[in-house]
Amino acid sequence: MDIRQLRYFAAVAETGHLTRAAERLGLQQPPLSQQIKAIEAKVGVPLFVRHPKGMSLTDAGRQFQVEAQRMLRAFDAMEQRLLRIASGVEGILHVGFTSSAAAHAFTPQTLRACRSEYPGIELVLDENHAAGLTEAVASSRLECGFIRAVVSRPPGLVFETLLKEPAVVALPLDHPLAANSSAARGVSLAQLDGQNMILVRRTGAPGLYANLLHLCAKAGVRPNVVAEVDRMMTNINLVAAGAGLSVVPQSVQGTHAQAVVYRPLARGVKLDAPLTLVYRKNDCSGAIGNFIALVHRLAKARKASA
């Protein structure tokens, strides 16, 4: 028995008359009569008593009406929910972010705005490094992710640079380059030569730290890379412990303020830390479509106010 037959039964039960029910349903009376007989044959008991002025429910018919109404309400509710999901105002959205992307005020601002504007969307959040997030989006484990510099470009993914900010040098509190004199003129590439450095990257992959090493190589500077880690917070923890220095996005500065000093790079050293949104090119409908549109709107507003 399908939902259409339940609607036929409900209409006859409510009107108590085949002709009036047929008019409500937009059917001819004979086909509707046949459908009611088919329903009774399926359930194996009479549901209606036929009389000259119409039809009335049997005891079995009254119980069947209760169950039919319950199922029709459930079906209608499911239909409405599917429409809300299709329109992107309801559903589940898996969003990833790197620790350094989360440190930028734009990321939590966007997540708060999504919860406010689309309360029917459940946000499931995941933190990972850029390579892991990119792979998760490519394999459909995540709908989108906030990363910094792009580290790989699997086919079918879109990478949009939302915002850019300068990179700064993170130094242990007692490091010579942490002196106040460096605050004014900034840290030059030459001053990184031979320095113990901690990088957040996958070996051989592009990204912020690959760009830094490229600039150093062009300038003939050779920092001593003592560690390559997966996450920005691990990086800053190691700097705080005195293991070396690093370069981080400006929005991260202030982390471990009691143990880490942040200094700008010298004028002329162009090293930007982007904030990038990654998502699947062919998956931009429903909740993820609304989320991407929200990200674009907020990024545009932030650039306009900068």
C-alpha positions as CSV (number, residue, x, y, z in Angstrom):
1,M,0.0,0.0,0.0
2,D,1.4,3.4,-1.0
3,I,1.0,6.9,0.4
4,R,-1.4,7.8,-2.5
5,Q,-3.8,5.1,-1.4
6,L,-3.7,6.3,2.2
7,R,-4.7,9.8,1.0
8,Y,-7.6,8.2,-0.9
9,F,-8.8,6.4,2.2
10,A,-8.4,9.5,4.4
11,A,-10.5,11.6,1.9
12,V,-13.3,9.1,1.8
13,A,-13.2,8.7,5.6
14,E,-13.3,12.5,6.2
15,T,-16.1,13.2,3.7
16,G,-18.1,10.0,4.2
17,H,-18.9,10.2,0.5
18,L,-17.2,8.8,-2.6
19,T,-18.3,11.6,-4.9
20,R,-17.2,14.4,-2.6
21,A,-13.9,12.6,-1.9
22,A,-13.3,12.2,-5.7
23,E,-13.9,15.9,-6.2
24,R,-11.5,16.8,-3.5
25,L,-8.9,14.5,-5.0
26,G,-9.5,15.5,-8.6
27,L,-10.5,11.9,-9.6
28,Q,-13.4,10.3,-11.1
29,Q,-15.6,8.3,-8.7
30,P,-15.2,4.8,-10.3
31,P,-11.4,4.7,-10.0
32,L,-11.6,6.0,-6.4
33,S,-14.2,3.3,-5.6
34,Q,-11.8,0.7,-7.1
35,Q,-8.9,2.0,-5.0
36,I,-11.0,1.7,-1.8
37,K,-11.9,-1.8,-2.6
38,A,-8.2,-2.6,-3.3
39,I,-7.3,-1.2,0.1
40,E,-9.9,-3.3,1.9
41,A,-8.7,-6.4,0.0
42,K,-5.1,-5.7,1.2
43,V,-6.0,-5.3,4.8
44,G,-8.5,-8.2,4.7
45,V,-11.4,-6.5,6.5
46,P,-14.2,-4.1,5.4
47,L,-13.3,-0.5,6.3
48,F,-16.6,1.1,5.2
49,V,-20.2,0.4,5.4
50,R,-21.9,1.5,2.2
51,H,-25.4,3.0,2.3
52,P,-27.5,5.1,0.0
53,K,-26.4,8.4,1.4
54,G,-22.7,7.7,1.5
55,M,-20.2,5.6,3.5
56,S,-19.4,5.3,7.2
57,L,-16.4,3.7,8.9
58,T,-16.5,0.3,10.5
59,D,-14.7,-0.3,13.8
60,A,-11.7,-1.5,11.8
61,G,-12.0,1.5,9.6
62,R,-11.9,3.9,12.5
63,Q,-8.7,2.3,13.8
64,F,-7.3,2.3,10.3
65,Q,-8.1,6.0,10.0
66,V,-6.1,6.8,13.2
67,E,-3.1,4.9,11.8
68,A,-3.4,6.4,8.3
69,Q,-3.6,10.0,9.7
70,R,-0.4,9.3,11.8
71,M,1.4,8.0,8.8
72,L,0.3,10.9,6.5
73,R,1.4,13.4,9.1
74,A,4.8,11.7,9.3
75,F,5.1,11.6,5.6
76,D,4.1,15.3,5.2
77,A,6.6,16.3,7.9
78,M,9.3,14.3,6.1
79,E,8.5,16.0,2.8
80,Q,8.7,19.4,4.5
81,R,12.1,18.6,6.1
82,L,13.4,17.3,2.7
83,L,12.4,20.6,1.2
84,R,14.2,22.5,3.9
85,I,17.3,20.4,3.4
86,A,17.1,21.0,-0.4
87,S,16.8,24.7,0.2
88,G,19.8,24.7,2.5
89,V,18.1,25.9,5.7
90,E,18.4,22.6,7.4
91,G,20.8,19.7,7.4
92,I,24.3,18.7,8.7
93,L,27.4,20.5,7.6
94,H,30.9,19.1,8.3
95,V,33.4,22.0,8.4
96,G,37.1,21.6,9.1
97,F,39.7,24.1,10.0
98,T,43.4,24.3,10.8
99,S,44.4,25.7,14.2
100,S,46.0,28.7,12.5
101,A,42.8,29.3,10.5
102,A,40.7,29.1,13.6
103,A,43.0,31.7,15.2
104,H,41.8,34.3,12.6
105,A,38.7,36.1,13.9
106,F,37.0,35.5,10.6
107,T,36.6,31.8,11.2
108,P,34.7,31.8,14.5
109,Q,32.7,34.9,13.2
110,T,31.5,32.9,10.2
111,L,30.6,29.9,12.3
112,R,28.6,32.1,14.7
113,A,26.9,33.8,11.8
114,C,25.9,30.5,10.3
115,R,24.4,29.3,13.6
116,S,22.5,32.6,13.9
117,E,21.2,32.8,10.3
118,Y,20.6,29.0,9.8
119,P,19.6,27.5,13.2
120,G,18.4,24.4,11.3
121,I,21.9,23.6,10.1
122,E,23.9,21.4,12.5
123,L,27.6,22.3,12.3
124,V,30.0,19.3,12.9
125,L,33.5,20.7,13.3
126,D,36.9,19.0,12.8
127,E,40.4,20.3,13.3
128,N,43.3,19.0,11.3
129,H,46.3,20.1,9.3
130,A,45.9,21.6,5.8
131,A,46.8,18.4,4.0
132,G,44.4,16.3,6.1
133,L,41.5,18.8,5.6
134,T,42.1,18.9,1.9
135,E,42.0,15.1,1.6
136,A,38.9,15.0,3.8
137,V,37.1,17.5,1.5
138,A,38.2,15.6,-1.6
139,S,36.9,12.3,-0.2
140,S,33.6,13.9,0.9
141,R,34.2,13.4,4.7
142,L,34.0,17.2,5.0
143,E,31.9,19.7,3.0
144,C,34.5,22.4,3.3
145,G,37.5,23.6,5.2
146,F,39.3,26.7,6.3
147,I,43.1,26.4,5.7
148,R,45.9,28.8,5.2
149,A,48.2,28.3,2.2
150,V,47.2,25.5,-0.3
151,V,49.3,22.4,0.1
152,S,47.8,20.2,-2.6
153,R,45.2,20.5,-5.3
154,P,43.2,17.4,-5.8
155,P,40.9,17.5,-8.9
156,G,37.4,18.8,-8.3
157,L,38.2,21.1,-5.5
158,V,37.9,24.9,-5.3
159,F,40.4,27.0,-3.3
160,E,39.3,30.5,-2.6
161,T,41.6,33.0,-0.9
162,L,39.2,34.9,1.4
163,L,41.7,37.2,3.2
164,K,45.4,37.8,3.6
165,E,47.5,39.0,6.5
166,P,51.2,39.4,7.0
167,A,53.3,36.7,8.6
168,V,55.3,37.5,11.7
169,V,58.3,35.8,13.4
170,A,57.6,33.9,16.6
171,L,60.6,33.8,19.0
172,P,61.4,32.4,22.4
173,L,61.3,35.1,25.0
174,D,65.1,35.0,25.5
175,H,66.1,34.9,21.9
176,P,68.4,37.8,20.8
177,L,66.0,38.7,17.9
178,A,63.2,39.2,20.5
179,A,64.9,42.4,21.7
180,N,62.8,45.6,21.3
181,S,65.1,46.9,18.6
182,S,63.7,44.2,16.3
183,A,60.2,45.4,16.9
184,A,60.8,48.7,15.0
185,R,62.8,47.5,12.0
186,G,61.6,43.9,11.8
187,V,63.5,40.6,11.3
188,S,65.3,40.4,8.0
189,L,65.9,37.2,6.0
190,A,69.6,37.5,6.7
191,Q,68.9,37.3,10.4
192,L,67.3,33.9,9.9
193,D,70.5,32.4,8.5
194,G,71.6,29.5,10.7
195,Q,68.7,29.9,13.1
196,N,66.9,26.8,14.5
197,M,63.5,26.9,12.8
198,I,60.3,25.0,13.3
199,L,58.0,24.5,10.3
200,V,54.4,23.5,10.0
201,R,54.1,21.5,6.8
202,R,54.2,18.3,5.0
203,T,57.7,17.6,3.6
204,G,58.0,18.7,0.0
205,A,54.5,20.3,-0.1
206,P,53.9,23.9,-1.0
207,G,52.4,26.4,1.5
208,L,53.5,29.3,3.8
209,Y,56.6,27.6,4.9
210,A,57.6,26.4,1.5
211,N,57.3,30.0,0.4
212,L,59.4,31.1,3.3
213,L,62.2,28.6,2.4
214,H,62.0,29.8,-1.2
215,L,62.6,33.4,-0.2
216,C,65.5,32.3,2.0
217,A,67.0,30.3,-0.8
218,K,66.8,33.2,-3.2
219,A,68.5,35.4,-0.6
220,G,71.2,32.8,0.1
221,V,69.9,32.3,3.6
222,R,70.0,28.8,5.2
223,P,67.9,28.4,8.3
224,N,68.4,25.2,10.3
225,V,65.1,23.3,10.2
226,V,65.0,21.4,13.5
227,A,61.4,20.2,13.3
228,E,58.5,19.9,10.9
229,V,55.1,19.5,12.7
230,D,51.5,19.0,11.7
231,R,49.8,21.8,13.6
232,M,50.4,25.5,14.4
233,M,49.8,25.1,18.1
234,T,52.5,22.4,18.3
235,N,54.8,24.8,16.5
236,I,54.2,27.6,19.0
237,N,54.5,25.2,21.9
238,L,57.9,24.3,20.6
239,V,58.9,27.9,20.2
240,A,57.7,28.6,23.8
241,A,59.9,25.7,24.9
242,G,62.9,27.4,23.3
243,A,63.4,24.7,20.5
244,G,63.6,27.4,17.8
245,L,61.8,30.2,16.1
246,S,59.1,30.1,13.5
247,V,57.0,32.2,11.2
248,V,53.2,32.4,11.9
249,P,50.2,34.3,10.7
250,Q,49.8,37.7,12.4
251,S,46.4,36.7,13.9
252,V,48.2,34.0,15.9
253,Q,50.4,36.4,17.8
254,G,49.5,36.6,21.5
255,T,49.5,32.9,21.9
256,H,51.8,31.9,24.8
257,A,52.5,35.6,25.4
258,Q,54.4,34.7,28.6
259,A,57.0,32.7,26.6
260,V,56.8,33.8,23.0
261,V,57.6,37.2,21.4
262,Y,56.3,38.1,18.0
263,R,58.2,40.4,15.6
264,P,57.3,41.6,12.1
265,L,59.4,40.6,9.1
266,A,61.6,43.4,7.8
267,R,60.1,45.8,5.2
268,G,60.5,44.3,1.8
269,V,60.0,40.7,2.9
270,K,56.7,39.8,1.3
271,L,55.3,36.8,3.0
272,D,51.5,36.7,3.3
273,A,49.5,34.2,5.3
274,P,46.2,33.7,3.4
275,L,42.9,32.4,4.8
276,T,41.5,29.9,2.2
277,L,38.2,28.2,1.9
278,V,38.3,24.8,0.2
279,Y,35.2,22.9,-1.1
280,R,34.1,20.6,-3.9
281,K,33.3,22.3,-7.2
282,N,30.3,20.2,-7.9
283,D,28.8,20.2,-4.4
284,C,27.5,23.7,-3.9
285,S,23.8,23.2,-3.2
286,G,21.8,22.9,0.0
287,A,23.4,23.8,3.3
288,I,26.9,24.0,1.8
289,G,25.7,26.4,-0.9
290,N,24.2,28.8,1.7
291,F,27.4,28.5,3.8
292,I,29.7,29.4,0.9
293,A,27.4,32.4,0.1
294,L,27.6,33.5,3.7
295,V,31.4,33.2,3.7
296,H,31.7,35.3,0.5
297,R,29.4,38.0,2.0
298,L,31.3,38.2,5.3
299,A,34.7,38.2,3.6
300,K,33.6,41.0,1.3
301,A,32.3,43.0,4.2
302,R,35.6,42.5,6.1
303,K,37.6,43.7,3.1
304,A,35.4,46.7,2.7
305,S,35.9,47.7,6.3
306,A,39.6,47.2,6.4
